[in-house]
Amino acid sequence: MPTLGVGLHVVLVEGRPALPPEHLPDLVDGSGLFRTDMVRTAISIFTKPAARAQLRAEVEAQFARFAATGLPLDHVNAHKHFHLHPTIASTILSVGRRHGMKSMRAPIEPRAVLNRIEPGAGGLDITRPWAALLRRRMRRAGLLVPDQVFGLAWSGALDTNRLRGLIEQLPDGLTEIYAHPATGSYPGSAPGYAYAEELAALTDRLAKDRALRDGVALGRFADFV
C-alpha cells in the first residue's frame, strides 16, 4: 500500500501539551491536560490575546519536538481537525512553514462516494464549508492539499471491504485515505475503534492489486509536492 509518510498531528484538545501546563492557563484544565470543551477553547483562542499567545507557543513547541526526532515532515493535520479554526490555521501556517511544512490535510470527504459503497453511510457533513475555505487558503499559501480525504465518517472502522470499495470508487484527483492501524487496543486508545481491522485493511493484498491495476499512483504527501 502507500509508502508511509510521517506527519505532525498537532494536539490542542484532549491530550498533554508539549509545554509545561502553567505556561498555558487558557488552554489546559486543572489536571494539566488540554481542555476537552472544543467550543469553549475555540472561543478563548478567538477572543483572548493571551490564549492566542499561548497557542502560538504550544504550536512552536510541538513543531520543535517533531523536528528533534530527525524525521522528515511529510504533512500536518490536527487532532479532531481543530485546524479548521481560522486562528489555529493561521498559527500552524506561520509556524509550520518555518519548519518546512509543505502539505496539510483539509478534511473534505465526498459523501456521495460513501453512499455508493454503503447506502446511507454519507450523513450530514457540517464542517465541509470550513474545510473548503481551509483548502483554498492553504493552496494560496503554496501548500499541497489533497482534493479529498477518506476516513472521517468511518473513523476507527475502515475495514477491508470499505477500503476496497473506496479504491473501486476513487474520484479523480489527489486522495488521502487515513486510518488508525494497530495490532489491538493500547493505553489511551479510543473506545470502540477497530484498530486490528484497519491494519488488516491497509495490508490487504487485493486492495493494493486493484489500485495498481487501475493505475493509481501510491505514495506519501511528499511524493506529490
VENBELQUI-V352013 format. One record per backbone hydrogen bond with DSSP energy under -1.0 kcal/mol. CO is the residue of the C=O (numbers start at 1). NH is the residue of the N-H. Records with the same first field share a line. If there is no record, write none. Layout:
CO=NH + NH
This chain:
6=74
8=77
10=79
15=34
20=23
21=24
24=27 + 28
27=35
29=32
33=29
36=38
37=41
38=42
39=43
40=44
41=45
42=46
43=47
44=48
48=52
49=53
50=54
51=55
52=56
53=57
54=58
55=59
56=60
57=61
58=62
59=63
60=64
61=65
62=66
63=67
64=68
66=69
67=70
75=8
76=105
77=10
78=81
79=82
81=84
82=85
85=89
86=90
87=91
88=92
89=93
90=94
91=95
92=96
93=97
96=99 + 101
97=100
102=144
103=76
106=108
108=149
110=114
111=115
112=116
113=117
114=118
118=121
127=131
128=132
129=133
130=134
131=135
132=136
133=137
134=138
135=139
136=140
137=141
138=143
139=142
144=104
148=176
150=178
152=155
154=157
156=194
157=159
159=163
160=164
161=165
162=166
163=167
164=168
165=169
174=147 + 148
176=150
186=189
190=193
193=195
194=198
195=182 + 199
196=200
197=201
198=202
199=203
201=204
204=208
205=209
206=210
207=211
208=212
209=213
210=214
211=216
212=215
221=224
